[in-house]
Every structure is written in structure tokens, then in C-alpha cells.
Amino acid sequence: MERRSEYTLRVGETAKIKRGFITSYALIYGGMPSDDVYSLVVNWTSGHASASHNLYFRRSQREFELVGGRVTVLDVSSAEIRFRFDR
């Protein structure tokens, strides 16, 4: 069963994209460090442990695999990102 969710995030906002019994994954929009690059921060939490890391993508890259699903970027600007997450 495919699950599809659409999100709009401003810089620094978080969307929980995957939840398990103990583990959850979230994406945070990190903005655009340059005109051609945008950043998403992946944050995972499992019990009392957590970690985050920045991923950088060219503005032209609109689809990629991430934490067991597919991210499709619908629109991105320096202020916000709109994307769909399909599992």
C-alpha cells in the first residue's frame, strides 16, 4: 500500500515523514545556501538517541530516495519548499 503525503515547510520548520513504534524520521528545510543549492536536514530519533545531518541538492534535482520513501520536490525557493513523500 503506497502512502503519499504533501508538505510545505518554511526555513527551520519540520515535517515528520515516517513513524515507527520507537523510531521516527523528520525532514527540516535548511534553506538555500546558494542560488542553485537547497538543503534538507534529516533527523531520526530512536528512543533516547537521535541524530541529524544536512543533505544538499542542486535546485534542478527534484526526485530522490530517502529513509524508505521517495521525495518529489514540487517547488523550492529560499523561503520555503513544497514536496511530496511517497512510501
Backbone hydrogen bonds in HBPLUS format (Angstrom, degrees):
<---DONOR---> <-ACCEPTOR-->    atom                        ^
c    i                          cat <-CA-CA->   ^        H-A-AA   ^      H-
h    n   atom  resd res      DA  || num        DHA   H-A  angle D-A-AA Bond
n    s   type  num  typ     dist DA aas  dist angle  dist       angle   num
A0087-ARG N   A0003-ARG O   2.82 MM  84  5.17 160.2  1.85 151.0 157.9     1
A0005-SER N   A0085-PHE O   3.02 MM  80  5.34 153.2  2.09 141.4 149.9     2
A0085-PHE N   A0005-SER O   2.76 MM  80  5.34 161.4  1.80 159.4 166.0     3
A0007-TYR N   A0083-PHE O   2.81 MM  76  5.48 166.5  1.82 167.2 171.6     4
A0083-PHE N   A0007-TYR O   2.93 MM  76  5.48 152.4  2.01 149.7 158.7     5
A0009-LEU N   A0081-ILE O   2.86 MM  72  5.42 160.4  1.90 160.4 165.8     6
A0081-ILE N   A0009-LEU O   2.85 MM  72  5.42 153.6  1.92 153.9 162.7     7
A0013-GLU N   A0010-ARG O   2.95 MM   3  5.51 167.0  1.96 141.8 143.9     8
A0011-VAL N   A0079-ALA O   3.23 MM  68  6.00 138.6  2.42 149.3 147.4     9
A0012-GLY N   A0029-TYR O   2.82 MM  17  5.48 175.2  1.82 158.6 159.4    10
A0029-TYR N   A0013-GLU O   3.27 MM  16  6.10 149.5  2.37 158.5 165.9    11
A0015-ALA N   A0027-LEU O   2.88 MM  12  5.38 152.4  1.96 152.0 161.2    12
A0027-LEU N   A0015-ALA O   2.90 MM  12  5.38 157.9  1.95 148.8 152.9    13
A0017-ILE N   A0025-TYR O   2.93 MM   8  5.85 140.3  2.09 135.6 148.1    14
A0018-LYS N   A0025-TYR O   3.37 MM   7  5.07 160.8  2.41 138.2 135.0    15
A0025-TYR N   A0018-LYS O   2.73 MM   7  5.07 156.6  1.78 152.5 157.2    16
A0020-GLY N   A0023-THR O   2.57 MM   3  4.96 142.9  1.70 165.5 177.7    17
A0024-SER N   A0045-THR O   2.86 MM  21  5.37 149.8  1.96 149.0 158.0    18
A0045-THR N   A0024-SER O   2.94 MM  21  5.37 155.7  2.00 153.2 159.1    19
A0026-ALA N   A0043-ASN O   2.81 MM  17  5.14 150.6  1.90 152.3 160.6    20
A0043-ASN N   A0026-ALA O   2.93 MM  17  5.14 165.2  1.95 152.6 153.6    21
A0028-ILE N   A0041-VAL O   2.90 MM  13  4.91 149.3  2.00 139.5 148.5    22
A0041-VAL N   A0028-ILE O   2.80 MM  13  4.91 167.3  1.81 150.6 154.7    23
A0030-GLY N   A0039-SER O   2.80 MM   9  4.79 157.9  1.85 139.8 140.3    24
A0039-SER N   A0031-GLY O   2.85 MM   8  5.62 148.5  1.95 166.7 173.8    25
A0037-VAL N   A0034-SER O   3.42 MM   3  5.36 165.6  2.45 104.5 108.5    26
A0059-ARG N   A0036-ASP O   2.69 MM  23  5.09 152.3  1.77 136.7 136.7    27
A0038-TYR N   A0057-PHE O   2.93 MM  19  5.53 158.3  1.98 157.4 163.8    28
A0057-PHE N   A0038-TYR O   2.95 MM  19  5.53 165.3  1.97 162.3 166.9    29
A0040-LEU N   A0055-LEU O   2.99 MM  15  5.33 154.9  2.06 148.8 156.5    30
A0055-LEU N   A0040-LEU O   2.77 MM  15  5.33 154.6  1.83 155.5 164.4    31
A0042-VAL N   A0053-HIS O   2.93 MM  11  5.52 159.6  1.97 163.9 159.5    32
A0053-HIS N   A0042-VAL O   2.99 MM  11  5.52 145.4  2.11 145.4 156.4    33
A0044-TRP N   A0051-ALA O   2.94 MM   7  5.61 160.3  1.98 161.5 168.0    34
A0051-ALA N   A0044-TRP O   3.01 MM   7  5.61 150.9  2.09 153.6 160.7    35
A0046-SER N   A0049-ALA O   2.81 MM   3  5.30 167.3  1.82 154.0 157.7    36
A0049-ALA N   A0046-SER O   3.06 MM   3  5.30 163.5  2.09 131.4 130.4    37
A0061-GLN N   A0058-ARG O   2.90 MM   3  5.38 152.5  1.97 114.9 123.5    38
A0073-VAL N   A0062-ARG O   2.67 MM  11  4.78 160.5  1.71 145.0 151.3    39
A0064-PHE N   A0071-VAL O   3.11 MM   7  5.49 148.2  2.21 146.4 154.5    40
A0071-VAL N   A0064-PHE O   2.86 MM   7  5.49 169.6  1.87 174.7 171.2    41
A0066-LEU N   A0069-GLY O   2.86 MM   3  5.41 164.7  1.89 146.3 149.9    42
A0069-GLY N   A0066-LEU O   2.91 MM   3  5.41 140.0  2.07 118.9 130.9    43
A0070-ARG N   A0086-ASP O   2.82 MM  16  5.16 157.4  1.87 147.6 155.3    44
A0086-ASP N   A0070-ARG O   2.93 MM  16  5.16 164.8  1.96 147.0 151.3    45
A0072-THR N   A0084-ARG O   2.89 MM  12  5.15 160.3  1.93 150.9 156.5    46
A0084-ARG N   A0072-THR O   2.86 MM  12  5.15 154.3  1.92 140.6 149.1    47
A0074-LEU N   A0082-ARG O   2.75 MM   8  5.45 147.9  1.85 142.4 152.7    48
A0075-ASP N   A0082-ARG O   3.15 MM   7  5.10 154.1  2.22 142.0 141.2    49
A0082-ARG N   A0075-ASP O   2.78 MM   7  5.10 162.5  1.81 159.7 157.8    50
A0077-SER N   A0080-GLU O   2.83 MM   3  5.37 152.0  1.91 163.5 171.6    51
